Amino acid sequence: MKPKQGKAFNYSFKRYMNYQARALKAMWTIMIKPWKILLPALLVLSLTFVTVVHVNAQADQIQAEILPAQGGANTTILLRFTSLNASVQNVQSADIFWDNITIGLNQQGVPGASGTSENYNITVPTEPPSSDKGNHTIRVDSNVVPYGQVTFYFTFTITEFVPSPEYLALNDTYNSLLANYTNILGNYTQLLADFNELSANYTTLLAEHNNDTLNFNTLISQYNVLNTNYNSLSANYNLLSTNYGNLTTAFVSLSSSFNGLQTNFQTLNTSYATLMQDYNLLNSSYAGQLTNYNSIIGQLDFSRNLNYILIIITIALAITTIYLITIKPKRNQKTR
């Protein structure tokens, strides 16, 4: 089953951030691993002391001193030569060596404020073994009148670790990488916080989207029902429109007929009024005739009744006569 879009996004982003974290960890391991070897050695060297034992000079009229007699990487060593006799030339130029390693040839001294001393400033070497912790010999060779070639020996004690240029460069690189790592880690933390916020927002939006999708599907279903109803109503409307057209045609025809009937009605109404007048006249005549008729009917009824009476009397007389004629002689015959 394929992951949902939100899960795929979370998976891809987390995979990318894990890859970045592994890359930073590998870089950190590459940069730190050499230091796990170098740092202990460098820390041991940092505990080296620089001390001066004493000054061995072939010219006893020149006072030689070293200030300070011990120190570390940031210590500036002052070699001071003071002529104790005006007839003895001071050390105005010299070749300087550190554990038989040349650190200056024909180096010119700097006159002191008193005017009777020559000063030489040197620094602690940064390359091992010259920078190792412990005692180191400084040799100064010069040509002094009237002695000629003279040599002075000093002892300087290194009391702490002296970093080499490579160490300083690596340390700067390490600090730069550490700063970059810290910055990247801060950016990663910020990105992770932003990612979590975006993930939460995405989850909220996804829920809203799913809810909107559900509502959309519901609306689509309702729309389909309404569309079906609309199509049915549209069909009914078209049918009613057709019927309306037919009814309109029939109405126009009926309206024409109605107008004709209206005209006929007016004509008939006029005729009716005329006929009503005639009817009233006839009704009046009828009333008179009815009175006459009733009078005549009364007379006729009387005459008819009288005739009926006369007829009945006549019939009774005829029957009586017939009876007397026909029946009575028979009785007389029987009596005989």
C-alpha positions as CSV (number, residue, x, y, z in Angstrom):
1,M,0.0,0.0,0.0
2,K,1.4,3.4,-0.9
3,P,1.9,5.9,1.9
4,K,-0.4,8.9,2.0
5,Q,0.9,12.2,0.8
6,G,1.5,13.5,4.3
7,K,3.4,10.4,5.4
8,A,5.5,10.4,2.3
9,F,6.4,14.0,2.9
10,N,7.4,13.3,6.5
11,Y,9.4,10.3,5.5
12,S,11.3,12.1,2.8
13,F,12.1,15.1,5.0
14,K,13.2,13.0,8.0
15,R,15.3,10.9,5.7
16,Y,17.0,14.0,4.4
17,M,17.6,15.4,7.9
18,N,19.0,12.1,9.1
19,Y,21.3,12.1,6.1
20,Q,22.5,15.6,6.9
21,A,23.0,14.6,10.6
22,R,25.1,11.5,9.5
23,A,27.2,13.7,7.2
24,L,27.9,16.2,10.0
25,K,28.7,13.3,12.3
26,A,31.1,11.8,9.8
27,M,32.7,15.3,9.2
28,W,33.0,15.7,13.0
29,T,34.6,12.3,13.3
30,I,37.1,13.0,10.5
31,M,38.1,16.3,12.1
32,I,38.2,15.1,15.7
33,K,39.9,11.7,15.3
34,P,43.4,13.2,14.5
35,W,43.0,15.5,17.4
36,K,42.4,12.5,19.7
37,I,46.0,11.6,18.9
38,L,47.5,15.1,18.7
39,L,45.9,16.8,21.6
40,P,47.4,14.5,24.3
41,A,50.9,15.0,22.8
42,L,50.3,18.8,22.5
43,L,49.0,19.0,26.1
44,V,52.1,17.2,27.3
45,L,54.3,19.7,25.4
46,S,52.3,22.6,26.9
47,L,53.6,21.6,30.4
48,T,57.2,22.2,29.3
49,F,59.0,24.9,31.4
50,V,61.6,27.3,30.1
51,T,64.4,28.2,32.5
52,V,67.9,29.7,32.3
53,V,70.7,27.9,34.0
54,H,73.5,30.5,33.8
55,V,75.5,32.5,31.3
56,N,78.7,31.1,30.1
57,A,80.7,33.7,28.3
58,Q,84.4,33.9,27.3
59,A,84.4,37.6,28.0
60,D,84.1,38.3,31.7
61,Q,83.7,42.0,31.1
62,I,80.3,41.6,29.4
63,Q,77.3,40.8,31.6
64,A,74.8,38.5,29.8
65,E,71.3,37.9,31.2
66,I,68.0,36.4,29.9
67,L,64.6,37.7,30.9
68,P,62.5,35.7,31.7
69,A,64.2,32.4,32.2
70,Q,61.1,30.3,31.6
71,G,57.8,30.7,29.8
72,G,55.6,29.3,27.1
73,A,54.3,30.0,23.6
74,N,53.5,33.7,24.1
75,T,56.7,34.5,26.0
76,T,59.1,37.1,24.4
77,I,62.6,36.3,25.5
78,L,65.0,39.3,26.1
79,L,68.7,38.6,25.8
80,R,70.5,41.6,27.3
81,F,74.3,42.2,27.1
82,T,75.9,44.9,29.2
83,S,79.6,45.9,28.8
84,L,81.2,46.4,32.2
85,N,84.3,48.0,30.8
86,A,84.4,50.9,28.5
87,S,87.4,49.4,26.7
88,V,85.4,46.2,25.9
89,Q,83.0,46.4,22.9
90,N,79.4,45.3,23.6
91,V,77.6,42.6,21.6
92,Q,76.2,44.7,18.8
93,S,75.5,41.9,16.4
94,A,75.2,38.2,16.9
95,D,74.2,34.8,15.5
96,I,71.6,33.2,17.7
97,F,70.8,29.5,17.9
98,W,68.2,27.5,19.7
99,D,69.3,23.9,20.4
100,N,71.8,24.3,17.5
101,I,68.9,25.5,15.2
102,T,69.5,28.9,13.7
103,I,66.9,31.4,14.6
104,G,68.9,34.6,13.6
105,L,72.1,35.4,11.7
106,N,74.0,38.7,12.1
107,Q,71.0,40.0,14.0
108,Q,71.5,43.6,15.2
109,G,71.0,44.4,18.8
110,V,68.8,47.2,20.0
111,P,70.6,49.6,22.3
112,G,69.0,49.9,25.8
113,A,67.9,53.2,27.4
114,S,71.1,53.3,29.5
115,G,73.2,53.3,26.4
116,T,75.5,50.5,27.8
117,S,73.3,47.5,26.9
118,E,72.4,45.7,23.7
119,N,69.0,43.9,23.6
120,Y,67.8,41.0,21.5
121,N,64.2,39.8,21.4
122,I,63.5,36.2,20.4
123,T,60.4,34.1,20.6
124,V,59.9,30.5,21.6
125,P,60.0,28.2,18.5
126,T,56.7,26.5,17.6
127,E,58.1,23.4,15.9
128,P,58.9,20.3,18.0
129,P,61.3,19.2,19.3
130,S,62.5,22.8,19.8
131,S,59.1,23.6,21.4
132,D,59.1,20.5,23.6
133,K,58.5,21.1,27.3
134,G,61.8,21.2,29.3
135,N,65.2,22.9,29.2
136,H,66.6,24.3,25.9
137,T,70.0,25.9,25.2
138,I,70.3,29.3,23.5
139,R,73.7,30.0,22.0
140,V,74.8,33.5,21.0
141,D,78.0,33.9,18.9
142,S,79.4,37.4,18.4
143,N,82.7,39.2,17.6
144,V,83.7,41.5,20.4
145,V,86.7,43.7,20.6
146,P,89.2,43.0,22.0
147,Y,88.2,39.4,22.6
148,G,87.3,38.5,19.1
149,Q,84.9,35.5,18.7
150,V,82.9,34.9,21.9
151,T,80.0,32.6,22.8
152,F,77.3,33.0,25.3
153,Y,75.1,30.1,26.6
154,F,71.6,30.5,28.1
155,T,69.2,28.0,29.4
156,F,65.4,28.6,28.8
157,T,62.8,26.3,30.3
158,I,59.5,25.8,28.5
159,T,56.8,25.3,31.1
160,E,53.7,24.8,28.9
161,F,52.6,23.5,25.6
162,V,53.7,25.5,22.6
163,P,51.4,25.0,19.6
164,S,52.8,24.7,16.1
165,P,51.5,26.6,13.1
166,E,49.9,23.4,11.9
167,Y,48.2,23.1,15.2
168,L,47.1,26.7,15.1
169,A,45.8,26.2,11.6
170,L,44.0,23.0,12.5
171,N,42.7,24.6,15.6
172,D,41.3,27.5,13.6
173,T,39.9,25.0,11.1
174,Y,38.4,23.0,14.0
175,N,36.9,26.2,15.6
176,S,35.5,27.2,12.2
177,L,34.0,23.8,11.6
178,L,32.7,23.7,15.2
179,A,31.1,27.1,14.6
180,N,29.7,25.9,11.3
181,Y,28.5,22.7,13.0
182,T,26.9,24.7,15.8
183,N,25.3,27.0,13.2
184,I,24.2,24.0,11.1
185,L,22.9,22.3,14.3
186,G,21.0,25.5,15.2
187,N,19.6,25.6,11.7
188,Y,18.8,21.9,11.9
189,T,17.0,22.5,15.2
190,Q,15.1,25.4,13.7
191,L,14.3,23.4,10.6
192,L,13.2,20.5,12.8
193,A,11.0,22.8,14.8
194,D,9.7,24.3,11.6
195,F,9.2,20.9,10.2
196,N,7.2,19.8,13.3
197,E,5.1,22.9,13.0
198,L,4.6,22.3,9.3
199,S,3.8,18.7,10.0
200,A,1.2,19.7,12.6
201,N,-0.2,22.3,10.2
202,Y,-0.1,19.7,7.4
203,T,-2.0,17.2,9.6
204,T,-4.5,19.8,10.5
205,L,-4.9,20.8,6.8
206,L,-5.1,17.1,5.8
207,A,-7.9,16.6,8.3
208,E,-9.6,19.7,7.0
209,H,-9.0,18.5,3.4
210,N,-10.5,15.1,4.3
211,N,-13.5,16.8,5.9
212,D,-13.8,19.1,2.9
213,T,-13.6,16.1,0.6
214,L,-16.3,14.3,2.6
215,N,-18.4,17.5,2.4
216,F,-17.6,17.8,-1.3
217,N,-18.7,14.2,-1.9
218,T,-21.9,14.9,0.0
219,L,-22.5,18.0,-2.0
220,I,-21.8,16.1,-5.2
221,S,-24.4,13.5,-4.2
222,Q,-26.9,16.3,-3.4
223,Y,-26.0,18.0,-6.6
224,N,-26.6,14.8,-8.6
225,V,-30.0,14.5,-6.9
226,L,-30.8,18.2,-7.6
227,N,-29.5,17.8,-11.2
228,T,-31.8,14.8,-11.6
229,N,-34.7,16.8,-10.2
230,Y,-33.7,19.7,-12.4
231,N,-33.7,17.5,-15.5
232,S,-37.1,16.2,-14.5
233,L,-38.4,19.7,-13.9
234,S,-36.8,20.8,-17.1
235,A,-38.6,18.0,-19.0
236,N,-41.9,19.0,-17.2
237,Y,-41.2,22.6,-18.0
238,N,-40.7,21.8,-21.7
239,L,-43.9,19.7,-21.7
240,L,-45.7,22.5,-19.9
241,S,-44.2,25.0,-22.3
242,T,-45.4,22.9,-25.3
243,N,-48.8,22.6,-23.6
244,Y,-48.8,26.3,-22.9
245,G,-48.1,26.9,-26.6
246,N,-50.9,24.7,-27.5
247,L,-53.1,26.3,-24.9
248,T,-52.1,29.7,-26.2
249,T,-53.0,28.7,-29.7
250,A,-56.3,27.3,-28.4
251,F,-56.8,30.5,-26.4
252,V,-56.3,32.6,-29.4
253,S,-58.8,30.5,-31.3
254,L,-61.2,30.6,-28.4
255,S,-60.6,34.3,-27.9
256,S,-61.6,34.8,-31.5
257,S,-64.6,32.6,-30.9
258,F,-65.3,34.4,-27.7
259,N,-65.2,37.7,-29.5
260,G,-67.6,36.3,-32.1
261,L,-69.8,35.0,-29.3
262,Q,-69.6,38.4,-27.6
263,T,-70.8,40.0,-30.8
264,N,-73.5,37.4,-31.1
265,F,-74.3,37.9,-27.4
266,Q,-74.8,41.6,-27.9
267,T,-77.0,40.9,-31.0
268,L,-78.9,38.2,-29.0
269,N,-79.2,40.5,-26.1
270,T,-80.7,43.2,-28.3
271,S,-83.0,40.6,-29.9
272,Y,-83.8,39.3,-26.3
273,A,-84.7,42.8,-25.3
274,T,-87.0,43.1,-28.3
275,L,-88.4,39.6,-27.7
276,M,-88.9,40.5,-24.0
277,Q,-91.0,43.4,-25.0
278,D,-92.9,41.2,-27.4
279,Y,-93.1,38.6,-24.6
280,N,-94.5,41.1,-22.2
281,L,-97.0,42.2,-24.8
282,L,-97.9,38.6,-25.4
283,N,-98.0,37.9,-21.7
284,S,-100.4,40.7,-21.3
285,S,-102.4,39.4,-24.2
286,Y,-102.2,35.9,-22.8
287,A,-103.5,37.1,-19.5
288,G,-106.5,38.7,-21.2
289,Q,-107.0,35.6,-23.3
290,L,-106.6,33.4,-20.3
291,T,-109.3,35.3,-18.5
292,N,-111.5,35.0,-21.6
293,Y,-110.5,31.3,-21.8
294,N,-111.4,30.7,-18.3
295,S,-114.7,32.4,-18.8
296,I,-115.3,30.4,-21.9
297,I,-114.1,27.2,-20.2
298,G,-116.5,27.9,-17.4
299,Q,-119.3,28.3,-19.8
300,L,-118.2,25.3,-21.8
301,D,-117.9,23.2,-18.6
302,F,-121.4,24.2,-17.7
303,S,-122.7,23.5,-21.1
304,R,-120.8,20.2,-21.2
305,N,-122.1,19.2,-17.8
306,L,-125.5,20.1,-18.9
307,N,-125.1,18.1,-22.0
308,Y,-123.7,15.2,-20.0
309,I,-126.8,15.4,-17.8
310,L,-129.0,15.6,-20.8
311,I,-127.2,12.7,-22.4
312,I,-127.4,10.6,-19.2
313,I,-131.1,11.4,-18.9
314,T,-131.6,10.5,-22.5
315,I,-129.6,7.3,-22.1
316,A,-131.6,6.5,-19.0
317,L,-134.9,7.2,-20.8
318,A,-133.7,5.1,-23.7
319,I,-132.7,2.3,-21.4
320,T,-136.0,2.5,-19.5
321,T,-137.9,2.6,-22.8
322,I,-136.0,-0.4,-24.0
323,Y,-136.5,-2.2,-20.8
324,L,-140.2,-1.5,-20.8
325,I,-140.5,-2.5,-24.4
326,T,-138.5,-5.7,-24.2
327,I,-138.6,-7.1,-20.7
328,K,-142.2,-6.3,-19.6
329,P,-144.0,-8.1,-22.4
330,K,-141.9,-11.2,-21.5
331,R,-143.1,-11.0,-18.0
332,N,-146.7,-10.8,-19.2
333,Q,-146.2,-13.9,-21.3
334,K,-144.9,-15.8,-18.4
335,T,-147.8,-14.8,-16.2
336,R,-150.2,-16.2,-18.7
